[in-house]
């Protein structure tokens, strides 16, 4: 297996699991004080773009890893909306 293939396989896997610690901490503490809603939206947008790219080039590992990343980011986004003290005027 060549180095580019190893990197191309590891990159989406690491990308998929990078937010697990933040998701766990947010769920346990029920605090989103240090999270940025703008960052969450950007991450979700990026994951969607990577998903479509994986779909267009028919890359199963990229599709699978972006689906995992989308689930993690969407869950974190939902937790943000659930735990944030948002006041609508």
JOZI-V187940 format. One record per residue. N is the residue number from 1. RES is the residue in three letters. PHI is phi in whole degrees, 0 to 359 (NA if undefined). OMEGA is omega in degrees with one decimal (999 if undefined). D_CENTER is the distance of its C-alpha to the mean C-alpha in Angstrom with 1 decimal. Layout:
n: [N:N]
res: [RES:RES]
phi: [PHI:PHI]
omega: [OMEGA:OMEGA]
d_center: [D_CENTER:D_CENTER]
//
This chain:
n: [1:2:3:4:5:6:7:8:9:10:11:12:13:14:15:16:17:18:19:20:21:22:23:24:25:26:27:28:29:30:31:32:33:34:35:36:37:38:39:40:41:42:43:44:45:46:47:48:49:50:51:52:53:54:55:56:57:58:59:60:61:62:63:64:65:66:67:68:69:70:71:72:73:74:75:76:77:78:79:80:81:82:83:84:85:86:87:88:89]
res: [UNK:UNK:UNK:UNK:UNK:UNK:UNK:UNK:UNK:UNK:UNK:UNK:UNK:UNK:UNK:UNK:UNK:UNK:UNK:UNK:UNK:UNK:UNK:UNK:UNK:UNK:UNK:UNK:UNK:UNK:UNK:UNK:UNK:UNK:UNK:UNK:UNK:UNK:UNK:UNK:UNK:UNK:UNK:UNK:UNK:UNK:UNK:UNK:UNK:UNK:UNK:UNK:UNK:UNK:UNK:UNK:UNK:UNK:UNK:UNK:UNK:UNK:UNK:UNK:UNK:UNK:UNK:UNK:UNK:UNK:UNK:UNK:UNK:UNK:UNK:UNK:UNK:UNK:UNK:UNK:UNK:UNK:UNK:UNK:UNK:UNK:UNK:UNK:UNK]
phi: [NA:275:301:301:291:297:295:294:276:286:303:292:293:297:299:291:260:297:259:303:299:292:298:297:297:296:293:289:275:58:235:241:304:264:265:256:297:294:295:298:294:296:295:297:297:298:297:297:296:295:299:296:299:299:294:294:263:57:255:297:292:292:298:297:292:287:296:298:298:297:296:297:294:295:296:297:296:295:298:302:295:285:263:288:269:267:250:261:257]
omega: [-176.5:-179.1:177.9:178.9:177.6:179.7:-179.8:177.1:-176.9:-175.8:179.2:178.3:178.3:178.1:-178.3:-174.8:-174.6:-177.4:176.9:178.2:179.3:178.1:179.2:-179.2:179.4:-179.6:-177.1:-175.6:-176.7:-178.7:176.2:-175.7:-175.9:178.9:176.6:178.1:179.8:177.1:178.9:179.3:178.0:178.6:177.5:178.9:178.8:178.8:177.5:178.9:176.9:177.6:-179.9:176.5:177.9:178.1:-177.0:179.4:177.1:179.1:-174.7:-178.9:177.0:177.9:-178.8:-178.3:178.6:174.5:176.9:179.4:177.7:179.2:179.4:-179.5:178.6:177.4:177.5:177.5:178.3:175.9:177.7:-179.1:-179.2:-172.7:-176.7:176.7:-176.1:178.8:178.9:-178.2:999]
d_center: [27.6:27.3:25.1:23.2:22.3:21.2:19.0:17.6:16.9:15.5:13.2:10.6:11.1:10.6:7.4:6.2:7.9:7.7:6.4:8.8:11.7:10.6:9.9:13.3:15.0:14.1:15.3:18.4:19.5:18.7:18.3:15.9:18.6:16.8:13.5:13.6:13.0:13.2:10.4:8.1:9.8:9.6:6.0:6.1:9.3:8.5:6.4:9.5:11.8:10.9:11.3:14.6:15.6:15.3:17.2:19.9:20.5:20.4:18.2:17.4:15.4:13.1:12.9:12.3:9.6:7.7:8.6:7.4:3.8:4.8:6.7:5.0:3.6:7.0:8.7:8.2:9.4:12.2:13.1:13.5:15.7:17.6:18.4:18.9:22.5:22.4:25.9:26.8:30.1]
//
